[in-house]
Amino acid sequence: MRSIHSTLQGRITWLAGLCLLGIAATLIGLSLYQARQAIDALQRITGAVNLISDMNLQIASAAEEQSSVAEEIGRNIGAIRDVTQALSDQAERSAHLSQQLNHSAEQQHRLAQQFKA
């Protein structure tokens, strides 16, 4: 009886060992599957981060270009303002000279009228 009990005990231990090996293999398989999923997820995240980084560089470049264009527009507006002011000053001088010429013409006309009389 002892030998049967011992044999049964040995087989139960052997079967329990096989079960544990099967469970361990299943857990390892699940761990590998989960590890692969984690690696895939990390690769997708890395790709997204790289894409965002590239977009940030493009945005920074566009912002820098916009800033440069805005500065150029500011300089052009300043130049237009200066030219406009110069034209305004010249127009005032021209108006003043026209008034002087008109006044001179009126004086000459009066003098010419004196000689006719």
C-alpha positions, 0 to 999 in steps of 0.5 A: 500500500505504501508503494502505491501511495508513494507512486501516486504521490510521485505521479501527483507531484509530477502532474502538479509540476507539469501543470505549473510548467504549463501555467508558467509557459502560459504566463511567459506567453502572456508576458511576451505578448504584453511586452510586444504590445508595449513595444508596439505602443512605445513605437507608436508614441515615439512616432507621434512625438517625432511628428509633433517635434517636426510640426513644432519646428515647422511652426517655429520656422513659420513664426520666425518667417512671419516675424521677419515679414512683419518687421519688413512691413514695419520698415516699409510703412516707415519708409512710406510715412517718410515719403508721404511727409516729404511729399506733404512738405513739398506740396506745402512749399509748392502751394506757398510758391504758387501763392507768391507767384500769383501775388507777383502776377497780380502786381505785374498785372496792376503795373501793366494796367498803369502803363495802359492808362 
